[in-house]
Amino acid sequence: HGGAIYNAGTLALINSTIARSRAHSSGGGIHNATGTVTVINSTIAESRADANGLGNGDGGGIWTGSDPAAKTSLYNTLVVGNDAGFINFQHDSDIAGKNLESGSANNLISDPMSAGGLAEGVDGNLLGDGSGNLLGIFSFVDYPPTPNGGYTPTYRPQPGSRAIDAGNNLFATTLGDDGIPGTGDANESA
């Protein structure tokens, strides 16, 4: 469970990249079993669930369990080019399991069919090509990831990518007391 992260508590992932992670079951990038996950200004790309191809996993990028306590929210985040399965049996799978929390905003998901309940244009979310079709990772970001001004390789948006200027600076803050960025409560910086 969880090729990069398995969560059963509280997790805030900010300004991070999860890439090329593999899980033999669900959640190639993040597996949120029973906790709260908030992802801000991050990229989850090229990760795979069910990497052994036994048909026992989904959510190549993110998987959220059905437990009522399991909650996943995304803000200004790219979830692109993730899948589930192995070789001839793989399929696109960015987000699976329980839907993302309402209010998740300004995200770009490459596969509209596995977008965690997000809708094109609602709360600034962008799905695939905008017309309900999958848009491959190469349409969004440069490949392979490179050190774009830092030591860690990251995915830089392609010229003309739907990701350019799609974020919201309101979410580029610290988390508030309520665990949500951009609500202006006492813990947030301006």
Salt bridges, closest charged atoms under 4 A:
GLU46 OE1 - ARG20 NE 3.29
ASP58 OD1 - HIS91 NE2 3.34
ASP83 OD1 - ARG48 NE 2.66
GLU120 OE2 - ARG162 NH2 2.61
ASP142 OD2 - ARG156 NH2 2.55
